[in-house]
């Protein structure tokens, strides 16, 4: 078991111990090393180990017997159903976002002006590329760009709906920064602006669908895995 050096030590300790349990380093009914030993193995404090044990017990992997120790209760991956449920819910969020983005882009193409397009390109440039340390700031910049596309529709109801669902939309952006899902790149974003500038609603519609298609496909594959 490797020592840990990540910022959130408790979460990482949970992952490290759970990985060992799923790999059957300890069998069901077997006693885990004591708190001091796990602390030394992971190079974290005993308090961090206690928190990790508490989390793993709540997830059904282990049980703590007073005066005896901590024992393996299950070597099955209890997080998989929760992960699958989250992915299914996330797909619903992306589908709802797609519906809003498509209609907004169509209307924006019909109502585009040079000033509007310049503003969208400026926000896209400000958005930049992901990969920096401050993910929250990047999510905010990406959200600002997409919100501006909605505003370009000049439809107050669509704008209000986007605001209402802002938390869910931010979650979809954050999800594409994880390893499981592809993040739409700058070219995909720029294609939406180009399509709006063309004044052709069908082209704007297609650009948004191409933008979202890889993410939806990846989610479908994960749900089937």
N, C-alpha and C positions, 0 to 999 in steps of 0.2 A: 504494500500500500504506500503510495507516494505522499510525501509531506506536502502541505498546502501553502500557497502564497497568494491566493486571490483575496480581493477586497472583502467579499461577503463570506467569511470563513464558515459560518454556521451552515449556510446553504451548500457550500462546497464540501463540507464534512458529511452532510447528509448524502450528497451524490457519491462521495467516495465509499462510504460504508454500504450504501445501497448497491453500488456496483459489485462490491465483494459478495454481498448476499446473493444477488442474482447470478453471479458466477459460481455460486455454491462453495465459496471458500469455507463457509460454515453451513452445516446441514440443518434441516428443521429439527428443533429440539436441542440443538447444540448451544452451549453457552458462549457468548462473545467475550473477548478479552475485557478485563476490567477497565474502569474509567482512566486510571493512570496509564495503562498500557496503550489504550487507544489514543490518548493524548500524546504520548511519545511517538507512536507510529505516524500520526498525522501532523505532528509538530504544531499543535494548537493547544489552547488552554483547556483545562478540565471543564470549565464552564461552557465552552464551545461544544465539547463532546456531549455534555448533558443536554444541551439544546438539540443537537443532532439526534440523540437517542429519543428525546421526547417527540420530535417530528416523525421519526421512523416508526415509533410505537403507534402514533395516531394514524399512520398510513397502513398499519396492519402487518408490518414486516417483522417486528420484534415485540417482545413483552418483557416488562421489568417485574421481577418477583422480589418483593421486599425481603431483605436479609439474605437473598440468594444470588442475585445477579440479573443479567439481561440475556434472554434466550431468543433464538431465531424462531419466528412463528410461521413465516411463509417465505418461500424463494420464488414465488410467482410475481410478475411485474404488475403490481396493483395500480400503477399510474397509467397503464395503457388505455383502459376505458375512458379515463378522464381526458387523456390526450386526444383520443378519437372524438370525444364529444366536443372538445374545444375546436378541433379542426372542422367538424361539421358546422358548428356555430359560426366559425370564421368564414366559411364558404357562404353562408347566408348573408353575412355582413358585406362580403365582396360583391355578391349579386345585387344587393340593395344599392350599394355604392355605384355599381355599374349602371343601374337604371337611372340614377340621378345624374351621373356624369355624362351619359350618352345624350339625354334630353337637353341638358344644359349646353353641351357642346353644339348640338344642332341649332339651338336658338342663338347661341353666341355667333355661329357662322352667319346666320341670317341677319344679325344686328351688329356685326363687327364694324369697327372704325379703326383708322390708323392709330389713334391715341390708345384705344383698348389693346391693340396688338403690341404696341410698344410697352405698355404696362405689364402685359403677360410675359414678354421676353425679359424684361427687367427682373421680375420676380423669379423667373426660371434661372437666370444668371445668379441671382442672390441665393437660390436654393443650393446650387452647386452639386457636388457629388457626395455620396455617403462615404463612410469609412473613417470619419474623424472620431475623436474621443467623446464628444458631446452629442450623443444620439438624440437627446430631448430637443436640443436646439435645431438639429437637422429635421426632426419630425415636424417641428413648428414651422420651419421654412417651407417644407414640402406641402404641409397643410395650407399654408398661406397661398401658395401657387394654385392649388386645386380649388380653394375657396374663391380665388379670383376668376377662375374659369366659370364657376357657378354664377358669380356676380355678373359676368359678361353676358349671361343669358338675359339679364334685365327682367327676370321673373322673381318677384318678391317672395312667392310661395316656395320656390325651389331654394332660394337663399335661406329662408327661414327653416326649411327642412334640414338643410345642410348644417346650419347652426345647432339645431336640435340634436342631430346625430353626430355632433362633432367628436364626442368621446369615442364612439364606435369607429368613426372614420380614422381617427388618430391611431386606434388599435390596428386597423388594417395596414396603415403605413408602417407601424412598428413591426408588424409580423413579417414584412418583406425584408427587414434588416436582420432577421434570424437566418439560420443555415438552411431551414427546410424550404423556404419559398424564395423565388427569384425577385430581385428588386428591379422594377422598370427603370431603365437607364435614362440618361439625358436625351438620347436620340428619340426614345419613345415619347418623352414629355414634349420635346420640340415638335414632333410630328403632329401632336394635338394642336399646338399653336399655329403651325403651318396650315393645317386643315381649316381652322377657324378663319385664318386670314384669307383663305381662298374664297370664302363666302358660300361654300358648297356644304349644305347640312349632311348629305350622305357621306361625304368624305370625312367630315368631323365625326360622324357616327362610327365609321369604320376605324378611324384612328384610335378612338377610345376603346373599342372592342379589341383591337390588336394590342393595345397597351395592357389590358386586363387579362387577355387570353392565357399567357404563360402562367400567371398566378393561379387562375382557376384550374388549369390543367394539372399543375403541381399539387394543388389541394386534392383533386380527384384521385391522383396516383397515391397520395398519402392515405386517403380514406380506404383505398383498396389494398394497401399493404398490410 
